[in-house]
Each structure stands twice: as structure tokens, then as C-alpha cells.
Amino acid sequence: MKKLINYSFKTLLLSAFMLISMAAVSAQDARLNFDNLKGLEDRARDVVEVNIDGNILKLAKRVLLKVKDKDAKTVGEAIKGLEAIYVRVYRFENANEYNMADVDIIRSQLQNPGWEKLANVRSKKNNQKVDVYTMFSGDVMSGVAVVISEDKSIGLVNVIGPIDIDLLVELGGKLNIPDLDIEIGDDDEDKKRTDNDDN
């Protein structure tokens, strides 16, 4: 009987450990792997790398919500429920100085199960491409990824945790997040904008 109790207890512990591990893995699913971007780093004129997570993020939340500045409060509200923000920006001296395959490595990660494309913007000006992806765990948003490429720059934003897309756009230009020129409106407005751009 004692052996049976010990066996059951060990099985219960092992099951609990596996469930905790699976939960931890699923929470990290929204985090992109930037390890393959070393080639961009070597060729870029300017490199921005921002990792806001753990205690730094907790401190930022507390401080930004207490500051009287309106912009700071907006940022504080935007990051209130987040676990992490990762930003990479690469600026180059000349147009087409980087290999698009480097950016496609990131875009390929966004084809994995769980990621859904929310918006994409294509502009002939500076050959700009903006892709916005969201990930959901059940009904709860667990992450956002933005990939921005232009002739002379690449920007990557990876947010872990729930965030309002409008607030994410407002974060553009703050916390080293590139300006996000993304408008998500009805189809008529999008068509009008496209028609105006073509003229």
C-alpha cells in the first residue's frame, strides 16, 4: 500500500510539473526568436535593441502610471497588462543594403500556429512593408508582432501579453518603438486612402 501511495504521489508530482512546463511554454509562444539577425547587426549603420521585461517592466508600469505627463500615462496604460516588449531596429547607409531573406526569417516564425495576420500595409514610398500579427491563447491576446521593412531600415516589435492595437500605434516613437503608420478602419476608408495614394 505504501508503494502504491508513493507511486501515486510521484505520478501526481510529475503531472503537475508537466502542466506547469506546458503553461510556461505556451506563455512564451508569442516571443519571437531574434537570434538569426546577427547578419543585419553587422551590416547596419545604427542598431537599436530594447528588451523591457521582468523587473524593468514592473518598474516602468509603476512609474508611468504615476507621472502627470499625458503621454507617459498613455504609455503606462498601454503596457499595464504586458509581460515583455522587445524591439529591434536596423538602419542602413544605403538602400537595399540588407538581404530580405533576413527579414523573412522573422516573417516565417509568424506562420506558426497561433499567429494571425491583422493588417498589412504596402507603400511604394521607400518600398515600405508593414505586417501586424496577433496571437491568442483562447480568447485572450497573448502577443503582437510588427515587422516593418523599408529601403534603408528594418523595425521589429514583439509584445508579449494583451495590448490594444490603437495604443500600440500610439507607442510609436516611444520606448524606441518605430513610428507605426497603421490605420485599421472600414474598407471604404481604406479604398479611399489607396485611391488617393495612387493619384
N, C-alpha and C positions, 0 to 999 in steps of 0.2 A: 504493500500500500504506500509506503514511504517513497519507494522508487517511482511509483505512478504519480504521486504528488510532485516530486522533484522534476519529473519529465514534463508534466503539465505546466509547471511554473516556468521551466526553461523555454517551452514552446510559446507560452504567453509572452515572455520577455522578447524572444526572437521576433514574434509577430509585431509587437509594439515597436521594436527597433526598425523593422522593415517599413511599417506605416509612417513613422517619423521621417525616415530616409526618403520615402516616396514623396511625402509632403514637401520636404526641403528641395528635392529635385524639381517638383512641379512649380515651386515658387521661383526657381531660378530659370525656368524655361524662357522667360521673356528677356533674359540677358544675352546680348549679342557677344560673339567672340571677336575681339579686335586684334587678336594675336598675329593674323596674317597681313597686317598693314605696315609692317616694318619697311617694305619697299617704298611706300608712299612717304614715310617719315624721312627716309634717306634722301629722297629727291626734292622734297618740299622746301620752299624758302622759309615759310613760317609754319610752325606746328602748335596747335593748342590741344592740350589733353586735360580734361576735367573729370574727376571721379568724386562725386559727392554721395557718400553713403555712411552707414554706421553712425558713430558719434558726431561726425561733422554735420550730417544731415539733421540729426536731432537738435543740435545747437542752432543751425540755420533756421529751423522751424520756429524755435522759441524766440530767437532774436527778431526775425522778420515780422512775426505776428504782433510784437510789442512796439515796433518802431512806428512813429507817427506819419512817416512818408507814405503817400498813397501807393506809389509803385511798389515799395517794399511790402506793403500789406497785400497787394495783389499777388506778388511772388509767394509770400507766406501762405496765402490761401491755396495757391496752385500746388504747392509742394506738401500740403498738410498730410495727405494720406500716402505719400510716396516712401518707397524703400531705398531707392537709389536713382541718381541721374549720372549718365556717362556721356561725355561729349568729345568728339574728335574733329578737328578742323585742320585741313591741309591747304596752304596757299602756295601757288607756284609762280615763278617768274614769268613764264611764257605759256601761251595757250597750248593745250593738248600735250603737256609735258608729263602727264601721268598715263598709265595704262588703264583703260576702262575695265579690264579683267579684274583689277584690284578692287574696284567698287562692286563688281558683280559677285565677288566672294561674299560680301555682306548681303547683297540682294538675294543670293541663293539661300542664305540662312532664313530669310523671310518667306521662303516657300515651304518651310517646315510646317507640320500640322499645328494648328492653333493660331497662326498668324493670318490675318485677313487684311486685304488692301482696302484702306478707307478712301484715299484720294491719290491722284497723281496729276502733276502739272507739267506740261511741256511748253517751253518758250524758245523761240528762235533767238531771242536776245541772249547772248552769252552761252547759247546752247544749254539752257538751264533745264534740269530734270529734277522734280521733287516727288518723292514717293512717301506716303504716310501709311503705316501699318499699325493695326491694333491686335492685341492678344487678349482673349477672355478665358478665365477659368470658371466654367459655368456661366452665370450671369454677371460675374464681377470682372471688370477690366483688370488685367494683371500686368499690362505693359503697352508701351507705344514705341515705335521706331520710325525715325525720319531719315531718309537718305537724300542728300542734296548734292548734285554734281553740276558744275559749270566749266567753262573753258579753262579757267585758272584756279579753280578751288573745288574742294570736296568737303562736305559737312555731314557728320553723322551724329544723331541724337538718339539715345536709348534711355527711356524712362521706365523704371520698374515700379509698378503699382498703378492705382487708378488716377487718371487725370482728365480734366475737361479739355477737349481739343482747343476750344477758344482760348482757354487760359494758357495752354501750351504756346499758341501763337503769340499771346501777349508776353510770354517769357522770352521771345526772340529778341536778341540784343542784350539780354541779361544773363548772368551766370555763364557767360561765354557761349550761350546757345546762339547759333546763327539766326539772323532775321528769317522768319518763316513767312513767306508771302503766299499764304494758303487761304483761299476763301472757299468755304463749303456752304453753298446756297442751293436754291432750286435750279432746275435745269434751264429755265428761261433766262435767268440771270447769267448762268454760265455761258449759254449760247450768245447772249448779247455781248459779253466780255470777249468771247472768241471772235465774234464778227468784228468788233471794234479793233481788236488786235491785228486782224488781217488787213484792215483798211489803212 
